[in-house]
Structures are given as C-alpha cells and as structure tokens.
Amino acid sequence: MPNGASAKKKGLVVVVYGGFGTTSRARLWGRVLKDKGLDASRPGESFYRKLKRNVQALESDEIPGAEVELKVAGKVYRLKADHEGLLRLDLSGPLPVGHHPVSAVLHDGRPYRVEVGRLSIWPASPGLAVVSDVDDTVLKTGVTRKTRMVWKVLTRSAQELETYPGAPALYRALARQAYPIVFVSGSPVNLYSKLREFFRLKRFPSAPLLLKNLGTSPGSDALRDQRAYKLRRIAEVLELLPGYRVLLIGDTGESDPEIYREVSRQYPRRVAATLIHRVTDAVDGEARYRGQVVFAAYPEARRHLVGRRLLPEPSPAEDASEEAR
C-alpha cells in the first residue's frame, strides 16, 4: 500500500528519519514499526489523550527483518531492517547537493504508511557545521530534574513544548549561512515524530535529528550513558562531514561541557567554537567551562558569533522580520 492515511491502524509504519552527508558519501536512517494509529496532536486536547499518545509512542513494536525500498534523488535502494526494525543505508557519491525527500516502499504484504524523511547533501569542501544538543539547549525540559522531565514527556503535546526566546532565530540565521545543522540528543528515538513537530511549530530550520536507540539487545544505547553515546554520534557527524569544522552548542544542565571538551581534545582542529546555554547556577570561570562560551540568552550567543565573524550582523529587514514572527 502506498503512502497515505488509508493504512489501517493494525498495519505497519516506515519512519524515515532522514540523513545527511556530502557529495562524496552520506547516511540514511529509518525504522519499521507496528502502526498504532497515533493521530497528530491538536491544541486543546485532553490530558488523557496526550498521556495515551505519549505512552503509546514510547512502547513501540519493531518489525525485525522487514524488506524496504528507499527512494531518494532518483534512485532506489533495497535493504533489510535489523533485529530492532532499524534501517541504515550508506550512500556513495557522487551525490547531488540539496535537500532530497526520501520515501519508502515496504515489501511485507500488510497495509502500511510512510513518514517521509529528507536527505541533506552539502558540498564536499571545507566549511562550518553546527552540532547542537536539544534538551535544555533549545527545548525546555528541566533535564536536571528527572521526575519533572519525565512528566513533561508523558503529559505534553508537541504544541505545548517550549523553546527559549531567540533560539529559533539564531538557528535560522545559521541555516541562512548554508551551515549544515545536526541535532544530537540523548532522547529516545521513539520521540522522533514529536520532536520533529516541535521544531516545525517553533520555526527551527529543518535539520537532521539523531536520537538514542534504547533497545535491550547488543548495539543498543544505554539509558544513562550520555557521554559515550554523544561522543559516538558526534564522531559520526565528523565522519560524514569531512573537512567541516563544527560549532558545538549545548547547555550546563548535564554533561555537554565535558563531552564537548573531549571532542575538542580528540579533534583539536575540527572544533571552531563551543557555546553553552546557562540553565543552572553555572558560574563564569568554572573549570568545566574553560575555553567555552557560556551564555544566558540567545541574543547574547548571536552577538558572540557575530563578533567571531561566524554570523553577519542582522540587517534591519531581518530584525523587522523576526519581530513580526
């Protein structure tokens, strides 16, 4: 069955997470799951409806070994999902620069639908890329208070998730410079659709979103080991964007300063700057922030990037446009 809402609730869903790379090589991800018929969240819906949707999203049923065709940039690639329903496709160049929709065909016999993704291809030449955390960096979660964070995840819809003043404007400014932007988060991959909707509603530029697979089998990511997980995923970003230096953006809430310092140690010539969003009682000059810029508000972060000539001064027209949003 092709894409669309006609798929039955008891069918399957192919979620194309999308991917990125350069004209030389790229990588795509996705997953095949039982379709629980989760409708899109709507403003004003009941507490029970939000709770039910979020719990169902976290209790995914994967389809191991599913055979899928991914269609992107005029080519078709056939692959098989692993034991947790995960899809990973490595593409070799030459690949066309641009943002290419990725659709899928499932060879299973059961009804299915497809959540289409996007493959972002940037030039294979030196440049600047952005690697950003999500929780408490651009999404207000209170990650340092675990009980509150879990409660928000379970009881809030995408419409109710909050960002920080000036954050979407900064990331849009970065995107206008044609900088690749990749979000790397320790949130579970089951929240992918909800987080994508959050980014869309808050007018962040569309960008790859790498999330954690919390399966129980070998190769899955541990729930609490953020350090090893993020180091591995950031190394993957650097591998897929060779020649690019990175601007790292995180927050003071957990381990971003230590993780980013380790990235700088391992790849000393690949880190252009590190920005850390102050969401705790962090004190300037603390050892954990040495060599990093701690900012309290996003306009402050933007001024720093302008001073480093990583962003241009906003024009009066741009300022007016942002005020109108």
Order of alpha helices (4+ residues) and beta strands (2+ residues): beta-beta-alpha-beta-beta-beta-beta-beta-beta-beta-alpha-alpha-beta-alpha-beta-alpha-beta-alpha-beta-beta-alpha-alpha
